[in-house]
Amino acid sequence: MALAAVYTQTLLPRIGGGRVPAAELLMIGYGARQHIRKNQVQHLHQEITLTRRHGSFTFEESLARLVQQGQLERREAMARTGHPEELELVLRDTRETTGA
C-alpha cells in the first residue's frame, strides 16, 4: 500500500468565538513521491498546485475561503500563512469573481 494523500489541518480562532479548521490537501502523484524520496519537501507546495485537478488544495486557499465566509480575520490569516503573496492573490481573485 502506498501513500495516497497528505492532509494537514490547523485550528484557528473563529470570529465570534470558538475554532475553525484551515486545511491543506496534497494528492500524492509521481512528482510528490520523487520529492519525498529525495527529501525535497520544499517542493511539495508546488505539487499541490500541479495536482489541483485531482483534489489538492493549498492552506492559503483554505484561509482565503474562511476570510471570505467571515469566519476568520484577514490579519489572522496573514499571520498564519507561509505564502503571504499567494494568499493576497487568492483573496483578490475571490473578490473579483464574487464582486465582493
N, C-alpha and C positions, 0 to 999 in steps of 0.2 A: 504494500500500500504506500502511495506517495502523498506528499503534502499537496493539497489541492488549493488552499487559500490561507491567507493570514488576515485575521480580523483584530483590530485594536479598538479600544473604547476608553474614553475618559469622561468622568462625571464632572460637570461644571455647574456653577451656581446659576439657577434659573431666575429670571426676572420675577419678582413677587414671592420668591422663596422656593426652597427645595433644590433638587438637582435635575440636570438634563444631560443625557448622553450625547457626546460627539464621537463619531467613529470614523474608521478608515478600513477599506477592504481591498486587498490585493489578491486577485485571482492568479494563481501561480501558473506560469507558462514556461516555455523553454528558456527565455531570456532571464526570468527571475531565478530559475534553477541554477543557471550558469553564474549569476552574480552571487548567489548564496554559496555555491561550491568554492568560488574564488574569494569569499569573504569580502565582497564589494557591496556591502549593504547600502552604501551611499547612493547607489543607482536604483534602488527599489522604488523610490518615489517616482522616478521616470517610468518605471514599469507599470505603475498604476495607471498613468495616462495612456500608455500603449495598450492596456487590456481593458479599457472602459467598455468596449462593446461586449465583453464577457461578464460585466457587472462590477468591475472595480470602481472605487470612488476614493477621492482624497479626503484627508482630515479637513482641509481648507474648504472643500465643497460642503462638508457636513457643518462646519462652523458658519458658513455663509447662509445655509438653509435655516439654521437656528436663529441667526440675526434677523433674517427676512420674516420669519414667523413670529418675531417679537418675544422669543424665549431666552435670548442671550444678548447681553450688552455688546455693542460693537467693540468697545475698548477691551472687554474681557476676551473676545475672540482674537483681537490683535495681539494681546499679551500671551495667548496660548499657542499661536501658530509658529511653525518653524519656517514658513514661507510667506512672509507678510505681503510681498508683491503679488503672489498668486491669489491670496485672499482678497486683496484690493481689487484685482481683476475680476474675480468671480462675483464679488459684491456689485461691482459696477455693471457687469454684464447682466446680472439678475435684475438690477434696477431698470436697465434699458429695455429688457424684454418684457418686464411686467408693467412698466410705466410708473413704477413707484418712485 
